[in-house]
Amino acid sequence: MKLRTLGLTVLGAVGLSALTACKKDEAAPAPSAAQAPAPAAPTIKAAPLPADTPLPQEPQEEAAQAPQGGGTVRGLVTFKGKPPAPNPITPGTDPNCDGMELVDQPVLVTDGKLANVLVRVQGNVPGQPTTPPSTMVVVDQNRCMYKPRVQGAVINQPLVLMNSDSTLHNVRGVSGGKQLFNVTQPPLKTKEALPPKEADVIRLKCDIHPWMTAFVVLSPHPYFATTAEDGAFSIQGLPPGTYTLEAWHETLGTKTAQVTVQEGKEATASFEFVAAK
């Protein structure tokens, strides 16, 4: 996962005609004539940054820096069996999506190693920071795909939605079937939102380009990491103690393991996900 300092541009007004072209993959049914329309889901307003803040060029690796000291947990997430075949993507007719990936691959396995697994310490950690990091969690829209697909964030850490494409996007955040926010992003614009406290996993969707999917997994502390293609993870700065680690995957579910951390030492943990029979 990668972090960046980001210059924010205030969004201009967007015509209603652009929004009506969206295909809602999670749209609610229209109210009957005898029912009053349900209140609209709250939209999280943009918060402008100083004009001289530089625009990040590429995502950074971690969403939050863990405190110094303590111990380290390193490990590997593997996959046993034959991975499911990727889902083909029909990209539509938007020329700004040219060059995008043409398959959706939630289960990304390389030489038996599983990517896009969020490994975090369950619950609270004694001595954890009492305020969220000021660094921003960035989700970029690039060639009509979200990047990165999976990353972690500390509760109330700023979430920045970045549009690097020359086309219109919207970002709809859903958690537990509840819509949290829905922001429209004209070409090459950015907007900031704050994840709500009660959310655990936020799924991001674009209604204009319905194949676009990403996830932000929230924790009350910065003790988490996301696996890359090598399946490895490293969680640093954990105070001494015994913890339950959770490995979360968007389609394979969760695995847990206990680990004991000692000051200045390295502990290991591993997780194995198995192909469905």
Buried (B, 14 or more C-beta within 10 A) or exposed (E): BBBBBBBBBEBEEBEEEEBEEBEEEEEEEEEEEEEEEEEEBEEBEBEEBEEEEEBBEEBBEBBBEBBEEBBBBBBBBBBEEEBBEBEEBEBEEBEBBEEBEEEBBBBBBEEEBBBBBBBBBEEEBEBBBEEBBEBBBBBBBBBBBBBBBBBBBBBBBBBBBBBBBEBBBBBBBBBEEEBBBBBBBBEEBBBBBBBBEEBEBBBBBBBBBBBBBBBBBBBBBBBBBBBBEEBBBEBBBBBBBEBEBBBBBBEBEEBEBEBEBEEEEEBEBBBEBEEEE
